[in-house]
Amino acid sequence: MSGNLDSFIISSKPQPQPIATSQEIRDRASLFLATIYAASTPAQVKAAVSHITNVTHAHKPASHEMYAWRCMVLKAGRTGLAGPHDFEVREGCSDDGERGGGEKILAVLRSQGVLDAVCIVSRWYGGIMLGPARFSHIETCAVEVCREFKRKEEVKETLSTLHTLDDTLAQLRRELAASTHQAYTEAKVPDYSAWIDSDLPKAKRLIRAREGAITSVKNLLLAAAAKQGT
């Protein structure tokens, strides 16, 4: 009964979703696998580690669940209203019995400039000691998921920028139509999500095009205002 209740409690809560999972590395019967989660607070870090340990790997527990995290948090007594100086980077790591493993992951997070994330490298020990090679495997897995995390963050930021530029352009075009007494038809909102994840260069070109269009419409508005003033 207790087991069923525990399962219900776990399944009824929103579960942490991994942002990326690395390719497996196998070496002399040991297996290494990295997973990265978004985590903006130490509490979210704890939740992600608990999830991968007690849910994802529940049926095949890892020998070690090493992890490291970095979060941008409010400084004590600050509100965030004063700007960037109200925040600080807080970070930490755990070896989970694999001495030096957590520090290796933390070094990767720092070198990749990853923030608001926890990277967990799971190792299933195969009975043969690997020596220093294990640190190379830990680093390789961690780098892979950190780079994918950064890429997905860039996709998210690019998508937000495009939507903001579209809104700005639409507003300017409405203003231009009103000032020149012309009819204005709302343009269909583009669905960038269908392709942006696989074509960031195209999205960046589109941002430049939108910025150029905004400049052009602003110039037309200025010209229309000057004409009305004469």
FENKANOR-V425073 format. One line per field, one symbol per residue. phi: phi as a letter, one per 30 degrees, with the letter a starting at -180 (. if undefined). Layout:
phi = ???
//
This chain:
phi = .dddddddddddcececddabdddccbhidbbacbbbdacbeddeedddddddccecddbeddbcdabbbbcbddeiccjddjeddcbdcbaabdhjcejddddddddedddidbhabccccbcdcjcdcideddddddddddedddddddddddddddddddddddddddddddddddchcdbcdddddcdddbddcbdeddddddddddddddddddddddddddddd
//
